C-alpha cells in the first residue's frame, strides 16, 4: 500500500489535535492508523512518518518530543512523540 506525505500529514495533525494540549501521540500510532496493525507494514512507513513530522515541526504545526521535551528537528535520535504546539 502506498501512502502519500499528505495522508501522513493529515493523520498526524488530526491525531495530535484530537489528543489535545499536554498529550502526545506515538508516531507508530499514525502509521498504524494508515496501514493497519501489521507490524511489517507500519514499520516500513516509519521513515516517512518521521520526515513528515520533522517538516511539520519546522513549520510550527507539531512538536517533536523526546522524554517530554521538544527536540531539535534536525538532530534527534531514538523514541519520540508528537504533540500540538503550546
C-alpha positions in Angstrom: 0.0 0.0 0.0 1.3 3.4 -0.9 0.8 6.2 1.5 1.4 9.9 0.5 3.0 12.5 2.6 -0.3 14.4 2.5 -2.1 11.4 4.1 0.6 11.1 6.8 0.4 14.9 7.5 -3.3 14.8 7.8 -3.3 11.8 10.1 -0.6 13.3 12.3 -2.4 16.6 12.5 -5.8 15.1 13.3 -4.4 12.7 15.9 -2.4 15.4 17.8 -5.3 17.8 17.7 -7.7 15.2 19.0 -5.3 14.2 21.7 -5.1 17.8 22.8 -2.7 20.1 24.7 -0.4 18.4 27.1 -0.9 14.9 25.5 1.3 13.2 22.9 0.9 10.7 20.1 3.4 8.0 19.2 4.4 8.2 15.5 3.7 4.5 15.2 0.0 5.2 16.1 -0.2 7.4 13.0 1.5 4.7 10.9 -0.9 2.0 12.2 -3.9 4.3 11.5 -2.8 4.5 7.9 -1.8 0.9 7.1 -3.3 -1.3 9.9 -1.8 -3.3 12.7 0.6 -5.5 10.7 4.0 -4.7 12.2 5.8 -5.2 8.9 3.5 -2.7 7.1 3.5 0.1 9.6 7.3 -0.3 10.5 8.1 0.3 6.8 6.1 3.5 6.9 8.0 4.9 9.9 10.8 6.7 8.0 8.2 8.6 6.0 6.3 9.5 9.2 9.5 10.9 10.7 10.2 13.0 7.6 6.7 14.5 7.7 6.9 15.1 11.5 10.2 16.9 11.1 8.7 19.1 8.3 5.6 19.8 10.4 7.8 20.8 13.4 9.8 23.2 11.2 6.5 24.7 10.1 5.4 25.1 13.7 2.4 22.8 13.3 3.6 20.0 15.7 6.2 19.5 18.4 8.5 16.5 18.4 9.3 15.5 22.0 11.8 13.2 23.5 11.5 12.5 27.2 8.8 15.1 27.3 11.0 17.9 26.0 11.0 19.5 22.5 13.9 18.4 20.3 16.0 19.9 17.6 14.1 18.5 14.5 17.4 18.2 12.6 19.2 16.3 15.4 17.4 13.8 17.5 17.6 10.1 17.9 15.5 7.3 19.5 12.0 7.2 20.6 9.9 10.3 20.1 6.4 11.5 20.4 4.3 14.2 18.7 2.1 16.9 20.2 0.3 20.1 19.3 2.4 23.3 19.8 1.8 25.0 23.1 
